[in-house]
Amino acid sequence: MAPSFAGFPGAELAILAMAFAWGATLGSFINVVVYRVPRGISVVTGASRCPACGTPILPRDNLPVLGWVLLRGRCRVCGAAISPRYPLVEAACGGIAAAVAAAEVVGGGRTLPWLAATAWQGVDRLLVHGDFRLVASWVLHTGVLLLIVTWSLLGRSLRASPRAVLLAILPVVAAVAAVPDIGPPGLSPDGVRWPHEPRMAALVSAAAGIALGWLLGGLMSGPNDRASLAAFGAAIGWQTLTVVTVVTIVIRCIARCVWKGRSPAIDPLPWVATAAIVAAGAIRHAITLSWSALAGG
Ligand SMILES: [Zn+2]
C-alpha cells in the first residue's frame, strides 16, 4: 500500500510553515523595494541601514517578522523606533503565501480549473504522486499576489511604467503557456477550453484576462490598479477578475464613507485578490451555475 500523508497534520503544517517563511522573506525584499525604488536607490547593492543613525542592519536583526519582535521595534545602536509597518508587510506576505499553499498544495489542486475534477488527494498529490504542478501554481499565484502587494504599497509614490508592467506580466504568460494546467479557465463563462489545444487556450485566456484587467483597472482609483488587475487576469482569467474588481470597488467605497473621504491605511485589493484565489473554485462554480441558469432560460 502506498504511503499517505493526506490529513496528516505534520506534513500539512510543515508545508504551510515553509510557505509562510518564503512569503515573509519575499515580504522583507518588498519592504526594501517600496522604500528604495521611489528614492532612486538600487535594490540589489548596499546593505539595509537604520534611517536614523545609518548603521548597517545585522543579518540576524533582518530576519522577517522575528528580527523586529526581538529588537522590540528599536534600532540596536541608536534606539530609534522602527515602523511596525515592516514586520506587518512581512507577516502579510507570509500569510498570503501560506493561504495559497493551503488552497492549492494542501488542497491537492482542487481550486485549479484543470486539476479540480479528480478525486481529492490533498498533500498526497504532491508528496506521494509527485505532481509538481501544485508547486508551480503556488509559485505563480503567490508571485502575482506579491506583485499586487508591491504595486499597492508603492501606490502614489511610484506609478508602474508600461515597460515595468510588461516585464512583470511576461513571466506570468510564459508560466501559463508552459504549464497550461495551472493557467486560467477557458474563455466562455463556463470556462470550457477554447481552442482545444491546452497551450493555445491558456494563451488566449491569459490575453483576455490582461485586456479586461487593463480596461477595468483604468476605471479604478489606485495608480497601479491597471497593472495589478492585468497581471491577475493573465494568471486567473477574466471570470474571477471581474468578481475581484467589483468586490474591491465596493469595499473601497464603504471605506471612503467610514473614513470620510480619507483613503484607508490598508488597500483591500491584495486581500480581495488573495481571497479570490483561495476561493477560485467556488467562484467559477457560481459563475457556471448562473450562466447555465441564464442560458437555460
Ligand atoms: Zn539606528
Residues whose N, C-alpha, C, O or C-beta is under 5 A from the ligand:
A	BS01	ZN	C50 A52 C53 G54 C75 V77 C78 G79 A80
